[in-house]
């Protein structure tokens, strides 16, 4: 009887030990995902946003590094003083106050390929790698243009499932590659960052918890005829990224390395990745401001760099040309945005000569072929979700004022 009790106690102890070990192992497994979900929810908090934007690798998985060019290009520096004021919505605004209000982390101004201005705030520097958010979409567009020029994509009017057959039966079936480029997929998607329950915020939480971006994309539904309505859907870009990987047989990082090397990028860079190792091509590129500016200069040069056509000129031109009525800037009944759109580049309009890569919380690469000016700006503007259109339009006015002030 005593022996039976002793064995019973031993079995209980073993059970408790196994339970504790199992609990520890489960905790170790789920803790990283729980931490990432927590970080994505609190990533843009006022007191930590600037720090977070230059330390993304501390919170999320990052992919292989893009390697700096062995022959880095440095811009010749020239003297320039920022204009003191600019006009917006009939009011005169002070430039220095605007830079402070929009929580500017860095600003570079190029004219004729020369650097007129470079400045940093909030512990940023020429060496810090800052999250690009949707500015990354414009980088991916260039890679799609190269693949198309090389014949790896037969026709931009091809439906995406021709190359990604696992999307047959999903909301993306029947959506043309061109319609993905132009954010006209017809996919139902709420990209309101101020809404905790929006699709884009749900995407962030789901991916942080371990779901692949590919699987997430398969859950989306289509509620409009593709190619008839412009509506910004970040997952459209990720579909293009999956296409690029399929047709090239290389990762997004490996594809971008070619551009990175050819135009003399000064610093290493990296993408955030999901749990499958796929780059977050829709907004996960982290690079220095100088290298963002260099990419803008490549587009100003119509894809040419030191005599080599890195990105096809025809693709550059198409990238900022709204070729359908629903893509035209202004009050457009067939668009959910006042800005126009090309191939993953925005066209603010009025006039339609300048264009820009644009990321949430005020990340920009502004290109003005008329004045031969490129402006790159990184920010940590925690107020952005509540003032989205105001902050976007304010920056256009600011950039145009800067460009027109340069002799």
LUMZAZA-587447 format. One record per atom (N, C-alpha, C): residue in one letter; x, y, z. Coordinates in pm, whole numbers, plus 50000, padded with zeros to 5 digits. Each point is the difference from the previous one (the first is absolute). Layout:
# residues N
AXYZ
...
This chain:
# residues 407
X500844987950000
X499165012150000
X500875012550000
X501055000050084
X500925011550006
X500715001549867
X500414988349940
X500685000449870
X499105006149894
X498714996650001
X499055005449904
X499865015050011
X499975004950126
X499915014650021
X501255006949950
X501174993850026
X501285005849958
X500055001049847
X499564988949932
X500025000349855
X499025010649946
X498875001350070
X499035010249958
X500585014050010
X500725002750109
X500655013250017
X501065002449893
X500764989349967
X501035001249897
X499385003149865
X498924993149969
X499315002549873
X499475014249992
X499495005150111
X499495013650006
X501125010149977
X501164997250066
X501145009049983
X500485000149855
X500064988049941
X500444999249860
X499025007649911
X498704998350026
X498985006949922
X500165015250010
X500255004850122
X500165014450023
X501245005249927
X501104992250008
X501245004149933
X499815000749849
X499344989549944
X499724999949855
X499125011849961
X499015003050085
X499095011249974
X500765013350000
X500905001550097
X500805012350009
X500915001649879
X500664988849962
X500905000449884
X499225003449873
X498834993549986
X499165002749884
X499575014749996
X499675005350119
X499605014150008
X501135009349961
X501224996650046
X501165008349965
X500264999549850
X499944987949942
X500244998649856
X498955007449918
X498754998850042
X498935007249930
X500195015050012
X500435004450119
X500265014250021
X501105005149910
X501084991949990
X501125003949915
X499585000749854
X499074991149962
X499544999549861
X499115012049967
X499075002950091
X499035010549971
X500465014050040
X500975001150089
X500415013050051
X500495009549891
X500874995549907
X500455009249896
X498845005649917
X499044991449964
X498855004849923
X499165009750081
X499824997050129
X499225009050087
X500685013550010
X501344999950009
X500755012550008
X499855008049871
X500064993149886
X499885007149871
X498615006049985
X498994992650042
X498645005549994
X499895012450088
X500584999250119
X499995011650090
X500705011949937
X501174997449936
X500765010949939
X499245006249884
X499354991849917
X499295005649885
X498845008750046
X499364996350111
X498895007950053
X500505013450054
X501214999950058
X500535012150066
X501155006449924
X500194996049874
X501165004449923
X500045015149979
X498835006149989
X499945014249963
X499685009150119
X500194995150121
X499755008350118
X500915012150001
X499465011050044
X500715012849996
X501394999350062
X500144993650115
X501255000350074
X501074990449946
X499614990949912
X500974990049953
X500104998849849
X499165007149926
X499924998249855
X501335003049930
X500665010750037
X501265003549933
X501064989350023
X500074994950122
X500954989350031
X499634987249924
X498734996749998
X499564987749933
X500335000049852
X499855011649936
X500165000749855
X501444997849953
X500965001250091
X501394997249962
X500554987850074
X499094992450059
X500414987850071
X499044988549973
X499464999449880
X499014989949967
X500544985850016
X501294998349976
X500604986750008
X500014994550142
X499795008650098
X499974995450140
X498654993850036
X498995002949920
X498654995550034
X499444989649903
X500505000149877
X499444991349897
X501124992749926
X499664989049938
X500994992349924
X500455008049879
X501274999449970
X500515006649881
X500644989649909
X499995003049871
X500574990949903
X501475002649979
X500604993349899
X501415002149968
X500275014649964
X501195004550024
X500345014049975
X500195002949852
X499495011449957
X500425005949873
X501375006050025
X500974996649917
X501375004550023
X500285013149929
X500645009150071
X500385012749942
X500894997849878
X499945009049905
X500814998949879
X501495001450033
X500824992849929
X501455001350018
X500505013149941
X499165006349917
X500345013249943
X498885009850034
X499905003750127
X498885008750041
X500055013749933
X498825004749965
X499895013349941
X499745010350111
X500765010550001
X499765011050094
X499675012649921
X499005007050047
X499575012149931
X500935011750033
X500295007849899
X500745012550023
X499125009550078
X500565006050104
X499215009050084
X500145014549956
X498895007150003
X499985014349968
X499195007450106
X500245012750013
X499345008050103
X498575003349959
X499104999250098
X498615003449977
X499345002750135
X499145009850002
X499255003150121
X498524997549974
X499384992550090
X498574997249986
X499195012949996
X498955000549919
X499125011750006
X499375000750139
X499685011950043
X499465001750135
X498514996850008
X499285001749888
X498554997950001
X499544992349877
X498784995150008
X499324994149884
X498505002050020
X499275000049890
X498565002150007
X499264986749990
X498954998850080
X499164988249995
X498595003750046
X499034996549917
X498605003050028
X499775014850032
X500675008549922
X499815014450012
X500695006450118
X500824992450073
X500705005350116
X501514998949983
X500715009450059
X501464999749999
X500474991950121
X500824990149977
X500514991350106
X501535000950005
X500554998250118
X501455000350016
X500574986049980
X501044999249918
X500594987249966
X500554992950123
X500725007350085
X500604993650118
X498924994750095
X498895007250010
X498904995450085
X499344987549941
X499894999649868
X499414988349934
X500874987650019
X501315001849986
X500914988650019
X499904994650142
X499825008950095
X499854995750139
X498634993750023
X498965006149945
X498654995150023
X499814985949945
X500574997649883
X499864986949936
X501074990250045
X500685003250110
X500954990950064
X501024994549900
X500665009249932
X500984996349899
X501224993350062
X500404988649943
X501194992950046
X501205002849913
X499765003449873
X501105003149910
X499485006249871
X500805008649940
X499615006949876
X501225001849912
X499884995949875
X501055001849899
X499385006649878
X500695009849944
X499565006849879
X501114999149895
X499644994949882
X500934998849888
X499535009049886
X500955006049932
X499715008249881
X501104997349897
X499594995949880
X500974996749896
X501014989750046
X499584991150088
X500894989550048
X500965004450107
X499855012250049
X500845005050109
X499185000650129
X500664998250112
X499315000650129
X500055014350054
X498815006150009
X499915013750049
X499755000550150
X499404989650054
X499605000450141
X499934985850055
X500494998550123
X499894987350071
X499975003150149
X498964994950067
X499905002550143
X499204988750066
X500274997750131
X499384989050072
X499555004650138
X498964993350049
X499445002650133
X499704986650068
X499655000550128
X499524988350075
X500984988249995
X501295003150016
X501064989750006
X500214992749868
X499485005449892
X500324994749869
X501325005949951
X500614993449903
X501245004749940
X500104994549858
X501085003249931
X500184994949865
X500164984949998
X500254993950114
X500244985650008
X498824992050054
X498995006550055
X498894992650059
X499084994549890
X499534987950023
X499094993649905
X498575002150050
X499245007649924
X498665004350039
X498974992249921
X498934995850065
X498934992749933
X499405008849889
X499754994049886
X499505007549885
X498485000349993
X499374990150064
X498584997549978
X499714999449851
X498975006349950
X499594997349862
X500895006149893
X501015007550039
X501015004049902
X500614987549936
X500014989050074
X500544987349948
X499234995249877
X498745003749989
X499204995849885
X500615004949869
X500555012150001
X500585005649879
X501284992749960
X500754995150099
X501174991749971
X499564987149930
X498934993950051
X499534987649940
X499535002349858
X499375011449975
X499555003249865
X501164999649902
X501145005650040
X501184999949912
X500424985749968
X499934991150098
X500394986149979
X499034992949906
X498715003150011
X499024994349908
X500285005049859
X500355012749987
X500325005849869
X501184993149935
X501014997050078
X501184993049947
X499634985949955
X499234992950083
X499584986449966
X499145000049873
X499135009749987
X499155001149882
X500845002849875
X500965008950014
X500895003549887
X500814987849954
X500314991150092
X500794988249967
X499154988349951
X498715002349989
X499114989749946
X499584989550100
X500315002150128
X499624990250102
X498515000850032
X499425011649973
X498545001850007
X499545002649857
X499114991649949
X499635000949859
X499165012349968
X499005002550083
X499045010649970
X499465005550131
X500005013250015
X499495006150123
X498504997750015
X499334996349892
X498574997150007
X499724985550040
X501054992250018
X499824986350046
X499394999850139
X499064990950026
X499484998650137
X501084994250089
X500015004250124
X501064996050092
X500064984950021
X498864993149989
X500004985550025
X500714992349890
X500285006549887
X500814993549895
X501384996650054
X500505008450091
X501324998050058
X499934994450142
X498885002950068
X499804995350137
X498724991750005
X500024987749951
X498784992149989
X499334996850133
X500745001250111
X499364997250130
X499005010950039
X499905010749919
X499025010550028
X498714998249920
X499904989149926
X498744996749935
X498964997250109
X498855006149985
X498954998250100
X500045010150114
X500975009449994
X500085010550101
X499515013249941
X499975010450082
X499585013249952
X500905005549892
X501214994949989
X500955005149901
X499904993049865
X499204989649991
X499844993449870
X499405009849899
X500615000849884
X499515008849895
X500535014250006
X500815003250099
X500585013450012
X501275000749917
X500075009649908
X501165001549914
X501195006050076
X501194996749954
X501225005650060
X499965015249996
X499565005549890
X499925014649987
X499095006150104
X498924993250029
X499055005350099
X500604999450142
X500874990450025
X500724999750128
X500975011650007
X500705002549891
X500945011349996
X499305013250027
X498795001349951
X499275012650008
X499015000650116
X500124990750095
X499094999750114
X498545000749956
X499684991449904
X498644999649946
X499504985649995
X500374992150098
X499684985850001
X498534997150025
X499295009250063
X498624997750039
X499864992750132
X501134997150065
X499984993050128
X499405009150107
X499114994450081
X499415007450112
X501025000650112
X500365012250040
X501085001350099
X499925013850065
X500055000050132
X499995012550077
X501435002950045
X500595010749946
X501405003350032
X500085012150093
X499055001150091
X499965011250094
X500824996450124
X501155006350015
X500884996950113
X499455005250133
X499055009149994
X499405005150122
X498944990650056
X499584990449920
X498974990450039
X500684987050046
X499914997050128
X500674988250055
X499564987249929
X498744999549957
X499454988049939
X500085000049847
X500725009849942
X500125000549854
X500784988049949
X499874997349871
X500694988649939
X501515001550010
X500515012249982
X501455001850003
X500554997850141
X499285004350101
X500444997550137
X499844985350037
X498944993949950
X499824985650020
X501144992349934
X500405004649881
X501124993949928
X501265000350086
X500295011650060
X501195001250084
X499994990350116
X498864998950065
X499904991050116
X500094985449958
X499344996649890
X499984986149955
X501394995549957
X500695008649924
X501354996549954
X500954999050119
X499855009050095
X500864999750119
X499794987450082
X498804994349992
X499704988050078
X500454987349929
X500505001349875
X500574988449934
X499354995749870
X498885006049962
X499354996649873
X500815005649884
X500174992549893
X500755005049884
X499175010349924
X500685008949931
X499315010149920
X499244993449885
X500544989349949
X499334992949891
X498654994650047
X499994993950117
X498744994650054
X499025011150031
X500515011350051
X499115011250029
X499345005049871
X500795001349894
X499485005149873
X498864991249948
X500054987250028
X498984990749951
X498675001750073
X499995007350111
X498755002150074
X499205011949947
X500615008349915
X499365012349956
X498984997449889
X498975008549997
X498914998549905
X500005011849902
X499434997749882
X499905010349898
X498565005149993
X499845013450002
X498645005349993
X499805010249888
X501045001949914
X499875008949885
X500684993749879
X499545003849882
X500624995049878
X501435005249991
X500994991449990
X501405004549991
X500205009849885
X500825010150026
X500335009749896
X498995011049980
X499065001650094
X498985010449985
X499995010150114
X500654996750111
X499955008750118
X501354999950070
X500525011950028
X501285000950070
X499775000050150
X500514989650065
X499904999050145
X501284993750052
X500645006750094
X501314996050048
X499904987450086
X500674989449955
X500024987250071
X501444995350007
X500625001150114
X501414996750012
X500314985649959
X499044990950021
X500234986049966
X500154998249849
X499475009249919
X500234999549855
X501504999949970
X500755008150074
X501445000549981
X500654986850038
X499524993950108
X500584987350041
X499724989149897
X498885000949932
X499714990949890
X501035001749889
X500365012349970
X501045002649901
X501354994350044
X500265000750130
X501244994550053
X500054984949982
X498884993450026
X499934985549980
X500194996649852
X499435008349913
X500184998349856
X501485001049963
X500675010150053
X501425002249968
X500854988150042
X499774995150119
X500754988450049
X499774988049908
X498754998249955
X499674988649915
X500705000949864
X499965011549936
X500535000949863
X501515001249995
X500625005150108
X501465001649999
X500724988550069
X499294992950088
X500654989550076
X500945005450106
X499865012950031
X500855006550100
X499135007650099
X500545002350118
X499275007550102
X499925014849961
X499165007450070
X499905014449977
X501355006650028
X500654995950106
X501315005650035
X501024997549890
X500024987849948
X500954996749893
X499715008249874
X498735002249970
X499645008349886
X500435014550020
X499745005450119
X500325014050026
X501515002350009
X500744989750034
X501465001550010
X500605005249870
X499424996149888
X500515004649870
X499945015249990
X498855005850035
X499885014649999
X500925006150105
X500024993950118
X500785005250112
X501475001749962
X500504990149926
X501415000349958
X500235010049888
X499105000049901
X500225008149880
X499945014950025
X499185004450096
X499885014550022
X500815004750121
X500874991350048
X500965004150103
X499405003050134
X499094991650046
X499435002150133
X501124999450104
X499975009550095
X501115001650094
X499954990350118
X498824995250034
X499844992450124
X499274986849976
X500204990650091
X499214987950000
X498555003650033
X499104991049967
X498575002050030
X499384986350021
X498754999950044
X499334987250022
X498495001649994
X499344988749974
X498554999250007
X499614992750128
X498875003550055
X499364991450098
X499374988349923
X499924988650065
X499454988149934
X498934993550088
X499144992049936
X499034992350078
X500634986850043
X499234991650062
X500564987750056
X500454990049895
X499635002149874
X500474991349892
X501285005449938
X500445012050044
X501195006249943
X499705009249883
X498715002049967
X499625008749890
X500115014650043
X500645008149916
X500155014250030
X498665007250002
X499875009150095
X498815008650005
X500225011149897
X499784996549873
X500305009149890
X499065011949996
X498854998750066
X499025010949999
X500395011650092
X501054998150083
X500385011050088
X501094996850100
X500764989449978
X500954995650102
X501455002949971
X500295008649902
X501385003449969
X500545010050101
X501214997450051
X500675009050094
X501335004149940
X500185012949976
X501215005049934
X500305014050049
X501145005349956
X500385013550039
X499315010349910
X499885012050051
X499365010749923
X500785003149873
X501324999450007
X500815002649880
X499674990149889
X499784987650037
X499714990049898
X498575001049949
X499085004650083
X498665003049950
X500095011349896
X500795010350031
X500155011349908
X500634995449869
X500934990750009
X500684995049880
X499004992949908
X499074992750057
X498984993449920
X499135010449929
X499685010950069
X499265010949936
X500785006049884
X501305001450017
X500845005349893
X500014990649880
X499974987050025
X499934990349890
X498745002449918
X498875002650067
X498755002549927
X500045013549930
X500605010050063
X500145012949933
X500824998549873
X500994991050004
X500854997449884
X499334990749899
X498714997350020
X499234991049913
X500604986049994
X500504995550115
X500494986450012
X501454998149960
X500665010949959
X501384999049954
X500955004150111
X501114992650013
X501015003450101
X501394998749938
X500655011449984
X501365000349942
X500054992749866
X498985002249918
X499984994349865
X499394986349988
X499674993650111
X499384986849997
X498525001150031
X499164993849917
X498565000150022
X499644989350102
X499895004050124
X499764990650110
X498544995650003
X499095009549985
X498564997449990
X499545005549866
X499214992649924
X499585004949867
X499355013750007
X500385008949909
X499445013549998
X498494999749979
X499534990949917
X498564999049975
X499264996550128
X500634991950086
X499374996450127
X499965011950095
X501075007650002
X500045012150084
X498865009349960
X499855002249871
X498955009049951
X498614994950035
X499784987149981
X498684994250030
X499715000050149
X501054999950081
X499834999050145
X499335012350060
X500125011549935
X499365012150055
X499035006349900
X499424991349917
X499015004749904
X498664993050024
X499005007350052
X498674993950020
X499324997849865
X500024987749949
X499544997449863
X498544995849991
X499285000350112
X498564997050000
X499285010650082
X498725002349968
X499245010650067
X499974998350152
X499924987550047
X499884997950144
X501315002750074
X501085002449927
X501315002750061
X500355014950002
X499175008149941
X500275014349987
X499815007250134
X500925009250035
X499865007150129
X498815009650001
X499595003750121
X498895009350018
X498804992950060
X498855006749995
X498774994150052
X499484990049897
X500384987650019
X499744989549902
X498994990050058
X498834998649939
X499004990850055
X500434985449995
X501014997049920
X500484986349988
X501344997850069
X500235008150102
X501224998550079
X499715003450145
X500674993150090
X499825002850143
X501055009850050
X500805005749910
X501045009450040
X500025011949906
X500385011650051
X500075012149917
X501255000449915
X501014992450037
X501214999549919
X499834989949887
X500715002349890
X500014990649889
X501034989050024
X499994990149910
X500874988550023
X500494994249868
X501244994850005
X500594993149885
X500354985750038
X501264996149978
X500464986850039
X500715000950135
X499205000450108
X500525000650137
X500695013350030
X499655010449925
X500445013750026
X498775009150001
X500025009950088
X498895009450013
X500215012349913
X498905005449949
X500025012349921
X499055009950068
X500535009350081
X499125009250074
X499125008449908
X500555004049885
X499215007349901
X499995015150019
X499575006649893
X499795014649998
X501285007950031
X501074999049921
X500104992449874
X500354985450023
X500014992349890
X500274985650008
X501464996849969
X500875009850010
X501384998049957
X500884993850108
X499675001950127
X500814994050106
X499304987650054
X500764991550066
X499434987550051
X500814995650121
X499504990050074
X500684996550123
X499694985850047
X501004994350066
X499804988150081
X499565004950137
X499014993550057
X499435005150125
X499734988650096
X500445001950125
X499774990250105
X499295006250119
X499264991850074
X499285005050116
X500965006750099
X499445008850079
X500745007650101
X501035009249936
X499755003449870
X500735010349926
X501414996249959
X500114989049928
X501244996349931
X499805003449852
X500995006649938
X499815004449862
X501294999549920
X499844997049870
X501005003249898
X499255008049895
X500325012749991
X499325009349910
X500895002549879
X499414998949881
X500755001749875
X499305010649915
X500755010549962
X499455010749917
X500875001849876
X499614993849888
X500805001349878
X500105014349948
X499035008450031
X500005013849950
X501155008150062
X500224998550129
X501065007550067
X501264991850020
X499954987249960
X501144990950016
X500364998150148
X498974999250082
X500174999050145
X499474986650052
X500734994350095
X499574988350075
X500045003650148
X498954996650073
X499975002450144
X499644986750069
X500824996050095
X499734988050078
X499795004050144
X498954994650061
X499665003850137
X499554987750077
X500544998550121
X499544989750093
X499425007050122
X499024993650063
X499285006450109
X499524989650099
X499605004850117
X499344991550099
X498805007750056
X499135003749907
X498865008550034
X498854991750056
X499954998950131
X498974992050067
X498595005449976
X499885012549952
X498685006049976
X499414996049864
X500784993049919
X499624997349861
X498624993649983
X499634989750077
X498704993549974
X498815009550011
X500105009850088
X498895009550019
X500045011549900
X501155001849932
X500165011549910
X500564995649865
X499634988449956
X500624993749883
X500035009249878
X498865004149950
X499975008049877
X500625013650022
X499765005950116
X500595013050031
X501524999349998
X500574989750062
X501454999150006
X500604996849864
X499294991849921
X500494996949866
X500005012549911
X498885007149999
X499905012049916
X500945011050048
X500195001050130
X500955009950054
X501404997349949
X500384987449994
X501344996749953
X500175003149851
X498984997749921
X500095003749859
X500255014949986
X499245007950074
X500175014649996
X501415003950046
X500484993550105
X501345002850052
X501064996549897
X499904988149941
X501004995649903
X500015009049876
X498825003749955
X499935008749882
X500595013850029
X499775004850120
X500585013150037
X501524999250006
X500524989250054
X501464998250005
X500564999249859
X499374991949915
X500504998249863
X500005013249924
X498945007950014
X499905012749926
X500935010750056
X500484998250123
X500895010150061
X501454998349957
X500314988649938
X501394997149962
X500305006349866
X501005008249995
X500365006849873
X500774990849908
